[in-house]
Amino acid sequence: MNRIPFWKMQGSGNDFVLIDHRRSFISDGERAGFARKVCAPKFGVGADGLIFLESSATVDFRWRFFNADGSEAEMCGNGGRCAARFAYLHGIAGEKMAFETLAGVIHAEVLDRRVKLELSPPHGLRLGLEIPLSAKTWTGHFINTGVPHVVLPLADLEAAPVTEVGRAIRFHSLFEPAGTNVNFIRRSGFRELQVRTYERGVEAETLACGTGSVAAALIASRLWGMASPVVVHPASGETLKIYFDAAGDIFRSVFLEGGAAVVFQGELWRDEL
Ligand SMILES: N[C@H](CCC[C@H](N)C(=O)O)C(=O)O
């Protein structure tokens, strides 16, 4: 199979290539390298991640998510919304669906051009982590919202050292071996946050991170008593809504709602990538 149909989609500015695996036949061993090629700017399509949709024996479909560097991640909030809308528009699932991920089964509902995802239960909450870096020690908060996230409140978000400090914390020994995503957050309203994210596996700041926005909202609820629903504005300026039930350090019924736009569709010429 040398010509592989794909869709390019974006969720709040986080962009993805999506492939119906039933029409691609990329073997398991080839996927990481294929993801790097497809996600590469200039030589590839250019994207933050590559998503394969596959058949599932138990729910509507299964997905495999690969970051731009070829690493496979358990979950992706923005990518999950795009996969849900892709599945709906391809007739793989109805408006309400469920799909298998390495973070568990994710339930989704397509609402025209927006999608509402129910995330797997957040876990591993650790508040007030001292993170010593060469220049200074940062105080951060950790939570896993399908993938690991450190959240750092910072008043001057415009001047946030997202790449320098984001990369240092992403690779810090405190978070080995999996590493972590790093989110700088600022309160911008009664129930509103602004978030900038350094993403593991993209190894750069992205315009939005869905699971990072959820992490920011849940940490804001613990630190500042921010109640559900929390509105998050990622670097793209788009709007994400996070709904949750909180009881101390336990979060239940966590939903992420946001856009999932189809940008274009095309065909990958595999032997020329
Ligand atoms: N880069 C992340 C996966 C994608 C998360 C992000 N794009 C989202 O929307 O949640 C990681 O490897 O932990």
The ligand as a Tripos MOL2 file, in Angstrom:
@<TRIPOS>MOLECULE
LIG
   13    12     1     0     0
SMALL
NO_CHARGES

@<TRIPOS>ATOM
      1 N1          2.8170   14.9970   24.0490 N.3       1 LIG1
      2 C1          1.9940   14.3130   25.0480 C.3       1 LIG1
      3 C2          0.8430   13.5710   24.3360 C.3       1 LIG1
      4 C3         -0.1000   14.5570   23.6630 C.3       1 LIG1
      5 C4         -0.7560   15.4460   24.6780 C.3       1 LIG1
      6 C5         -1.3970   16.7170   24.1220 C.3       1 LIG1
      7 N2         -1.2160   16.9710   22.7180 N.3       1 LIG1
      8 C6         -2.8700   16.7820   24.4900 C.2       1 LIG1
      9 O1         -3.6540   17.4190   23.7600 O.co2     1 LIG1
     10 O2         -3.2470   16.2170   25.5480 O.co2     1 LIG1
     11 C7          2.8410   13.3000   25.8060 C.2       1 LIG1
     12 O3          3.6130   12.5950   25.1780 O.co2     1 LIG1
     13 O4          2.6830   13.2320   27.0270 O.co2     1 LIG1
@<TRIPOS>BOND
     1     1     2 1
     2     2     3 1
     3     2    11 1
     4     3     4 1
     5     4     5 1
     6     5     6 1
     7     6     7 1
     8     6     8 1
     9     8     9 2
    10     8    10 1
    11    11    12 2
    12    11    13 1
@<TRIPOS>SUBSTRUCTURE
     1 LIG1         1 GROUP 0 **** ****
